[in-house]
């Protein structure tokens, strides 16, 4: 997906992709029968679908804020082949005219490997900050959960993406909701994980929300179309409904973390069906 830019009040938002990767279609749609989800997205001969890792650069006029950092380039070769990763985030960031050195703030909605991969790069075998001047933020409960390395989801938590930054003091872990910078705040939206954040961007009376894996693509707008990855599927359903009850009347621009075609849209309800309209 090419970079796309939109104005939100005094802020400029640019959707920047780390490129696409392939994932099992069943994992993305949980108990939804393939005959139904296949109408929205075609699977290949291995039942895989192609999704994107969408980050957002927010230029507030005072600061450059990067929300999410994709898969990155540190996966072992075998997993790079499995996911067919593209590692495009830095090149797409450069196309915006902003260099990694000019990023002031990095926010990770949660610490799954496909959301914080470019936090660090290997230099002489050590994982170093990709954005040397940035202050990084992530949910504290995510780090605690990842550190447990539970058999259910330990493959999703790769400590070189965050532990070196925590040790150096460059990453701050936050428990709960917080304002990160003027107009940029985080709110806990459980379901995909217990502590995942939605990232709110507010300027000039307008709101955008990076709701991350609570609603990963426009294919997942139906509250019951929950991914098999989600640890708390009933909470995903309840929180999607709660999200719509605010996002629709207040006209939030919803940002989709994994949609390969639609980085953002306004969510709408017609005849009790949730749909979307591109801005
Ligand atoms: Zn995730």
Boltz pocket constraint, residues with backbone or C-beta under 6 A from the ligand:
constraints:
  - pocket:
      binder: B
      contacts: [[A, 110], [A, 112], [A, 115], [A, 192], [A, 213]]
      max_distance: 6.0
